[in-house]
């Protein structure tokens, strides 16, 4: 009999039992459910609602069930409907009367909301870790190919020459913003609904703050109706996933194009491509195409939850049972996409000469020539017309701007002779080789090389991206912590070289004040690459695991700096 069966005389039909059960989906939330039950039982004992002996019995029973599920030996029964009833029923069978007291002061309504919020936090953190790994790969590939030039495009037409590093770092910034959206989704889910019961609380003297802290939440939801009836925190996660999937799809589309015979800019590794069952010469970008295709799946999960929630009256409705499957699917799908994309970008071969050769097609120097004329005093619209005429002449001759004889440059407009000179062709050639040095644009090869070199000097061979300038500048920064961090966020700041300290205020939910000193000698381990090494903390051990070779983390852990209670620095799963 179901745990709610006392009201009913007859049993549930077999078809409706299976139709109404969520166990096949929410059994994946067993760790969250057991964590919530353990925290709830401890609070009940502390408040004198149950005895300490009952609590000890409940805790040991829950631990045994968790170990059995971990080992894959636990047998789920569809008649239990959901993970909450499955665990409570099994607990009662094992420990007797004490198990029946576990549900005192709570409902499945606040219980399922608690489990879902804990799962949303875990999924957000998992996706942030995968996001960081992909961003690290993009930075590494950008730095390794810092002088490679390719045609920048608009409307898929050749427009202006850009550095490949500049192109890849555009995606870096997109994924950086995605990371912030995931962080916001984590924060939205970081509030405990436990204690709201069905919808109006309970008469028991519950300590909601104690259970919230025990489960790793930073706060409680003040309104009981809101606590059990809304899933907007899941919508935040869905939106973050959808936006990041869109960015992944755009990058995947470019990989598909670049790996084609028509472009030939890159060659995918054998590990991240497939062949044809009939055409032996084929090497297909199947995994990039799959990433592009799975984006629609993630979008669909977002729309499903939006439609589910749009017409629900307060408080809890059974419709909300459909909230978890989409979130779990999107997070799982996106994690795989991020991992595959990181591997694909990391292992692909860059055909630099093919990219450079493509820059000789499409008159990419035209804008630079027009700008040169305008800088010499010619009105830009006149300069635009002059260069347009030159491009037309190139089309007739079947050549590029830099191949035109000097005399042809003098022909379009007689008055233009005052502005024309031998530097025209030089400027054309320089532009074709990625030599533009425009401030804050990041296209200039010399500019990028300078910042890469500075970054390597300051970070002992490891470079990170400055985040205050969307220009692809590469640099490093010494950071001295001046306050305790509560916010889950990467340390990502930028500074210009100055001989004195520069105090920077970061506008965030909690103010973090740091002193940035690029030329001040720091103690060993305190020169951090801002976007590849990060510190996270809270009083509740909110942590994010980083993989990779970051000796600075070990130095920080060995240092005797007082970070405050609850601080953790995690590297590769080691606390």
N, C-alpha and C positions, 0 to 999 in steps of 0.2 A: 504493500500500500504506500502511496505517496505521503510525504510528510504533512501535506495539507488535507488529507483524506477524511478527517473527522467529520466534516460537514456533509459528506456525500454518502449516499446509500449504494449507488451503483458504481462500477468501474468505468474508466475511460475507454472508448473504442480504440482498437488497435491502430487504425489509420490515423486518428487524431492524436494519439500518443506520439507516434513517429513524426507527424506533421508539426506538433507543438514543441518538440524537443530541440534544444540548442546544444546538447551535449557534444555532438560531433565537431562543433566549432569551438565552444568555450572550454573544452577539456584542455586546450593549449594554455589556458590561463590558470592552471592548477597551482603554480607557484605563487601567483598573486593572491589567489583565494586562500591558500594556507597561510600566507604571511598576514593577511587581514584577520583571519580567525585567530591566529596566535596573538596578535596585538590586542584584539578584542577580549580574548580570554584573560590576558594579563591585566587589562584595565578592570574587568569585572572583579577579579580577585583583589586588586588594589582598593577598589571601592567597597569591598565587603559584600558584593552581590552574590558571588560564589566563593567557596572556600579555597584556600591555598592548595589543599590536597586535590580538589577537583581540577584546579588549574594545572598542577603538575601532571595529572593523569591525561588531561586534554593535550598538553604540549607534547608529551611523549607519544601519544597516539597519532597526532598530526605529523610528527617527525617520521614515524614508521610508515605512514601512508605516502608521504612525499618521497621517501627513499624507494618505496615499491614502485611508484609511478616513474621515477627517474630510471629505474632498472627495466622498465617496460613490462613488469610482471603484474601490474594492476589491471583488473578486468572491469571495464565500464559497462554499466547496464543502462540501456536506452530508457528504461522505465523510471530512472532517476531524473530525467528531464534535462538537468543542467549540472555543471561542475559543482555548484554549491550543495545541491541535494546529494550528489554522488559521494562527496567527501564526508558530509555530515552523517549520512546513512551508514557508511562504512565505519566511521568513527564510533557511532553508537553501537554497532554490532561488536566492535572490538573492546570498548571500555565500559559499556553499559550506561547507567544513569548519568554519569558525568557528561557523556556526550550529548545528552538531551538538554543540558543546561547551557551549552555553547551559544545557542541562538537567542539567549535572553537579551532583550534590549536592542535587537536589530531585526531588519527585514531583508528579504532577498532584493528589495528595491535599492536600498543603500549599499547592500553587499555587492551587487553586480556593478553599480556605479563606481564603487571603490576598486574592484578588480579591473574594470575598464580603464580607469585613470592610471592605475599602476602600470598596466600594459602599455598605455599611450606614452608614458614617460620612458619605459624601456625601449619601445620602438623608436622614439625620437632620438634617444641616445645612440642606438645602434646605427641609425641613418646618419647622424652627425659624424660618427667614427668613419663610416664609409665615405662620406663627403670629404673629410679631411684627407684621406688617403688619395682620392682622385685629385684633389687640389695639389697635393705634394707632387704627384706624377706630372701634372701640367706644368708646374714651376720647373721641375727638373728637365723636362723635355724642352721647354722654352729656353732655359739657360744653355743647354747643350747645343742648341741650334740658334744661337743668338745672332748670327750674321746671315742666316738664310733669308732670301728675299723671294716673295711670291706676288702675283698680281692680286691686289685687293679688288673686290667686286661690289657693284651695286646692280640690282636687276639681273644678276648672273652675267653681267658684262664687265670686261676689264675696265677698271676705274683709275686706280693709283697703285704704285708699288708700296708694299708694306713688308715689315719683317714678320717672319713666321712666328717669332716669339710674341710679337704684339698681337697677332691673330689668336694664338693659343691663350694668352693672358686675358683676352676678352671673356673667354669661358671661365677662367679662374674667378673673375669678378662676379660673373653670374652665379657660380656655385658658392661664392662667399656670401652673397645675399640669401641664397637658399639655406645656408647654414644658420643665418640669423632667423629665418622663418621657422626652422626646426626648433631653434632655441626658444622662440616665442610659443610654439606649440607645447614644448616641454613645460614652460612656465604656466600656460593655461591649464594644463592637466595637473599641476602640482598643488592641488587643494583637496582635502579629504571630505567626502560626503558622509562617512560613517558616523552614525548617531542620529541621522535624519529619520531612520526607520522607514516605514512605508511612505510617509509624506509629512507627518506632523510631529516627529520626534517621539519621545517616550517619557514615561514617568520615572524611570530609573535615573539615579544620579550619575549619569555617564560623564566621563572625563574625555571629551572629544579631542582636546589638544594632546593628551597623552597618547591616544591611539594614532593620531596624525603623525606625531614625531616618531613613534615606534615604527611606522610604515615608511618613513622617509619623506613625508609631506612637510611643507614649510608653513602651511596654514590650513584652516578649516573653512568650509563653505558656510556662510552665516545663515542662509535661508534654506530651510528643509525642503520646501517645494522645489526650489531651483536645484538643490543638490541631487535629487533623484530623477528629474524630468528633462534635463537638457543635455545635449551632446555636442555643444558648440566647440568644446575642446578637441573633439575628434574631427570636426570640420576644419579646425586650424591645422591639424596634422594632415588631413586629406589635401588641403590647399597647398601646403608646403610640399607635399609629395607630388602633386600635379604640376606645380611650377618647376620643380627640379626635373621631373620627367620630361617636360617640354624643353628645357635646356639640354638634357641628354639627347633628346630626339634631334635637335638642331645640330649638335656635334656629330651624332651618328649619320645624319644626312650628308654632312661635309665629308666624313670618312668614306661613305659610299661613293660620292662623286670623285674624291681625290684618288681613290684606288682604282677607278675605271681606266680603261685604255685611253680614252680621250684626254683625261687629265694626266694620270701617271705620276702624281705628286708623291704618293706614298705607296709602299708595298706592305701589306699586312703580313704578320707572321703566320706560319702554318698553324700555330696553336689557336689562333683567333680567326680562322677562315675555314671554308669547306670547299669541296669539289663537286663536280657534276657526275651523275650516274651514267651519262651517255656521252658527254663532251669532255675528254680527258685533259684538255688544255685549260679548263676553267678553274679559277680561284675566286670564290664568291665571298663577299662581305656579309655572310648570313647573320652574324651576331650583331653587327651594327644595324641591320634591317630589323632584327628581332627587338632591339632596344627601341627603335622607331615605332614598331608595331605595338609593343606593350604600353606605350604611352596612352593609347586609347583605353586600355584596360584600367589604368589608374584614373583617368578622367571619369570613366563610368562609375567607379566606386564613389567618387566625390558627388556626382549627380544623384546616385542612389540614396545616399544619406541625406542630402538636401531635400529630396522629394519625400523621404520618410518622415522627416521632422517638421515639414512645413505646415501641417494641419493638426498637430497633436494638442489637445487641451491638457491643462495641468490636472493630475501630476503624471505619474508613471502610466504608460500604455504598453501593451505587448508588442506594438510595432517596434519599440526600441530594442527588441531582441535581435533585430536585423542590423544592429550598429557595428558589431565586432568583426564579422566575416570580411567586409570590405576593407576595414583598416588593416587587419592582419594580412590580407592579400596584397594590398598596395605596398605595405612596408616590406614584405617578403620579395615582391616583384622588383621594387626599386633597389633594394639591397643587392640583388643579383645584377641588376643593370649597372649599378655603380662599380661593382667589383669587375665585371666584364669590361666596362669602358676603361677603367684604370689599367687593366692588363693590355687591352688593345692599343691604347695610346703609348704605353710604356715600351711595347715591343715592336711597334711599327717602324719600318725603315723610311727615312726621309730622303727622297730623291731631289737633292738640292739643285743639281744642274737642270733637271727638268723644270723646276719652279723658276729658276733664273731665265731659262730659255723662253718660258711663257711670258715673261715680262717684256719681251721684245715684240709682243703682239698687242695691238689695241691702242697704240699711241699713249702709253701711260704717263709720258712726260708732259702732256699737253697742259695740264693745270699748272705745273711748275713753270712752264714757259710763260703762260699768261700772268702768273703771279710776278715773275721776274720783270715783265714789261710794266706792270702796275707799280712795282716798287721803284722803277726808273722814272715814273711820272705820267705814264700813259693812263688815261681813264680805263678802269677795268673792263667796261663794256666794249671799248674799242680794242683792248688787248684780247678779249674773248673772241671778237670777230676776226682779228688778225690770225690768231692761232687756229681758229676754225677753218680759215682759208688754207692755212698750211697743212692741216690734217687732210683736207680735201685733195690737196696737191699730192700728199703722200699716198692716198688711195689710188690716184691716177697713175702714180709712178710705181706702186707696189713696194713701198719702202716705209721706214719709220722716221720719226722727226729727226732723230740724231743722224740719220743718213742723208738728209737733204743737204745740197751744196749751200755754201754761205750766200751765194747770189740769190737763191730762191727765197731765203729769209727776208731779203730786201725788197722783193717784188710786191707783196700783197697790198701795202699802202705806202705811198711815197712819204708821207709825214712820219711814218714809223721808223724811217732811217735814223732819226735822231736817237732812238732808243735801242736800235739793234747794234750788236757787236759780236765779236768772236766768242764771248762768253755764253752765247745761246747754246751752241752745241755742247759746250762743257757742262752747262747746267742740265741739259737733256740726259747726257750720259751719267752724270752724278745721280740724278733722280732714278734712273733705271737700275742703278746698283744700290738702291736703298740708302742714299746718303743724306736724305733730308734730316735736318737737325732742329726741328721746330719745338720750342719749349712746351712741355706738358702734353705733348702728343705721343711721345714714345716711339716714333717711327725711326729716329736717327740711330744708325748703327753705333756711332761713336758714343752717343748718350747711353745706350743700353750697356755697351761694353764697360763704360766708366762705372756705372752703378753696380754691375755684376762684380767687377774687381773690388770695389769698396765693400760690397757685401761679403765677399770671401775673406778679405782681410779682417773684418770685424767679427766674423762668426767662425773663424778657424776652418775655412773651406766650405761653410754652409751658408747659403743665401736665402733670404726671405723677401717677400714683396712688401713695399710700403703701402699702406692702405688709405692714407689720407689724400692721395693723388691718384685718380683713375687713369694713370698714364703708363702703366707698366714699368715704372721705375723699380729697379732692384736695389735694395740696400740692407743695412743692418742697424741694430740699435741696442745699446746697453740699457737695461731696465733695472731700476731700484724700486722695490715695492715700498710704498709709504702708508698703506692702509690694508686692513684685512679685506679680502675679497669675499663677497657673498654670491655674486652673480656668476652663473655658468656662462663663461665667455672666453674666447681666445684673446690673449694680449696682442693687439695689432695696432701699432702706432707708427708714426713716421716723424722724422726730424731732418732738418737740413744741418750740414756740418757747421757747428759753431763752437768756439773755444769755451763757452760758458754753459752752465746748466740751463735747460729750458723746461719750465713747468707746463705740463699739459693737463687740461681738465677734460675728462671723457664724460659726455652726457649720456647717461644710462640710467637704469632704474636705481642703481646705487652708485654714488660717486666713487670713482677710483682715481686717486691722484698718484701720479708717478713722476719721477724725475728722469728725463731722458738725457743721456750724455754720450754722444758718439765719440768724443775724444777724451773722456775721463777714464782712466784705468779702473777697472772693476775687479773684484775678487774672482778667483777661478770659478768658472761655471755660471757667471752672471751676465755674460754676453749672450743674449738670446736672439735667435732669428724670430722675428715677431709673428710670422705666419706658419712656421713649422714647429715651433716649440711653444707650448702654452701651459698655463697653470689654472686649474679649476678648483673650487672649494665651496664648502658651506658647513654649517654646524651639523648637518645631517649627512655628511659624506657624499655629497653630489660630486661625482667624478666622471671623467671621460678618459678612456684608454687610448693611448697613442702607440702605434707600432712604428718601428723604424729605429735608426741609430741616432739617438739624441743623448750624448754624454752629459749635456748640461743638466738634464733631469737628475741624473745620479749625483752630480755635484751639489745641486740644491738639496737633495735628500740627505747628503752627508754633512751639509753645512749646519751650523748651530743657530741659524736664524729662527726667531720665534714667530712662526706663522699663525699661532693661535689655535685654540681647541677645535678639533674636527677637521683640520686641514689634511688633505691627501694629494699627493702627486703620483700619478699612475703612469707606468710605461710598460706596454706590452702585457698588461694584465697583472703586473707586480705592484702591489701597494707599498 
